[in-house]
């Protein structure tokens, strides 16, 4: 799996509300992302998923923030990050119930997919996040 921390000019983080049709963890929040396809690197998968779900690309290239082992799900999540000059009105909802930029102080006030909340909290306290804001 690959997902992306997308940060706008104001430091807001792009979050996705999964819809009730999601095969895993419906109706909870997560990051844009999904499965890595055959022949893709995790970075390519993250960029493709971001484009499919939002029609956005980050300014510059995606950079790896962390890898997270989720043995109970038999998954590894690759977390990438990047800044965008895009605004909310530029987001095209391609998947899920909502895709919104959320101010950092409001991000953790919602239910998340497993492992996401701890990784988001870590990212928001990181020098990588600080370098984008």
ZAKEVO-225037 format. One record per residue (C-alpha): x, y, z; residue number from 1. Coordinates in steps of 0.001 Angstrom, whole numbers, always signed. Layout:
REM ZAKEVO-225037
    east   north      up resi
       X       Y       Z  NUM
...
//
This chain:
REM ZAKEVO-225037
    east   north      up resi
      +0      +0      +0    1
   +1022   +3577    -588    2
    -559   +6781    +656    3
    +313  +10449    +652    4
    +424  +13347   +3073    5
    -540  +16281    +832    6
     +15  +19657   +2501    7
   -1379  +22918   +1132    8
    +142  +26418   +1480    9
   -1630  +26961   +4820   10
    -348  +23693   +6304   11
   -3681  +21880   +5954   12
   -3548  +18129   +5319   13
   -5647  +16428   +2633   14
   -7886  +13738   +4167   15
  -10317  +11298   +2606   16
  -13568  +10155   +4153   17
  -14045   +6603   +2938   18
  -17574   +5898   +1732   19
  -19873   +3084   +2839   20
  -18851   +1013    -216   21
  -15184    +779    +817   22
  -14186   -2893   +1142   23
  -12110   -2104   +4230   24
  -12925    +392   +6986   25
  -15930   +2176   +5465   26
  -17046   +5550   +6834   27
  -13729   +6410   +8498   28
  -11008   +8875   +7547   29
   -7683   +8150   +5912   30
   -5182   +9523   +3438   31
   -5361   +9383    -348   32
   -3815   +6097   -1408   33
   -4326   +2445   -2099   34
   -2786    -717   -3470   35
    +447    -724   -5438   36
     -70   -2328   -8837   37
   +2232   -4908  -10418   38
   +5335   -3252  -11846   39
   +4907     -56   -9812   40
   +7233   +1251   -7161   41
   +5535   +2440   -3967   42
   +6229   +6051   -5044   43
   +4602   +5474   -8442   44
   +1617   +3813   -6748   45
   +1197   +6737   -4350   46
   +1312   +9268   -7207   47
   -1146   +7251   -9318   48
   -3593   +6783   -6427   49
   -3406  +10495   -5566   50
   -4204  +11389   -9184   51
   -7054   +8847   -9471   52
   -8662   +9938   -6201   53
   -8178  +13721   -6407   54
   -6802  +14773   -9822   55
   -3967  +16431   -7862   56
    -208  +16089   -8046   57
   +2259  +17425   -5518   58
   +4622  +20240   -6456   59
   +7920  +18448   -7093   60
   +8318  +14790   -6305   61
   +6921  +12653   -3551   62
   +9312  +11797    -746   63
   +9114   +8786   +1549   64
   +8203   +9638   +5133   65
   +7848   +6161   +6670   66
   +6965   +2520   +6186   67
   +4490    +995   +8610   68
   +4121   -2734   +9211   69
    +508   -3786   +9869   70
    +851   -7542  +10509   71
   -2765   -7977  +11610   72
   -3793   -6878   +8108   73
    -819   -8535   +6386   74
     +79   -5141   +4881   75
   +2888   -2662   +4721   76
   +1911    +990   +4244   77
   +4344   +3367   +2564   78
   +3704   +6988   +3556   79
   +4889   +9661   +1140   80
   +4613  +13423   +1489   81
   +4609  +16529    -643   82
   +3390  +20095    -852   83
    +776  +21387   -3244   84
    -245  +24813   -4431   85
   -3724  +23378   -5107   86
   -6732  +24615   -3139   87
   -9902  +22841   -2062   88
  -11698  +23921   -5247   89
   -9029  +22091   -7294   90
   -9800  +18726   -5680   91
  -11883  +16382   -7829   92
  -13473  +13660   -5693   93
  -12644  +10461   -7545   94
  -13182   +8058   -4679   95
  -14768   +8159   -1236   96
  -17432  +10321    +364   97
  -15236  +13423    +780   98
  -11696  +14681    +155   99
  -10873  +17815   +2132  100
   -7940  +19909   +3292  101
   -8123  +19989   +7095  102
   -6208  +22446   +9317  103
   -3601  +20604  +11434  104
   -5319  +21448  +14750  105
   -8485  +19669  +13532  106
   -6966  +16639  +11829  107
   -6943  +14150  +14715  108
  -10537  +14869  +15812  109
  -11990  +12005  +13740  110
  -11950   +8194  +13411  111
   -9159   +6851  +11168  112
   -8195   +3675   +9358  113
   -5871   +1434  +11455  114
   -2405   +2879  +11909  115
   -3264   +6190  +10252  116
   -3855   +8347  +13339  117
    -487   +7500  +14905  118
   +1351   +8081  +11626  119
    -502  +11363  +10966  120
    +328  +12602  +14458  121
   +3977  +11658  +13920  122
   +4025  +13431  +10547  123
   +2481  +16648  +11926  124
   +5273  +16809  +14558  125
   +8044  +16022  +12067  126
  +10711  +18202  +10470  127
   +9365  +16977   +7107  128
   +5986  +18594   +7797  129
   +7667  +21735   +9159  130
   +9686  +22009   +5923  131
   +6437  +22197   +3915  132
   +4757  +24914   +5974  133
//
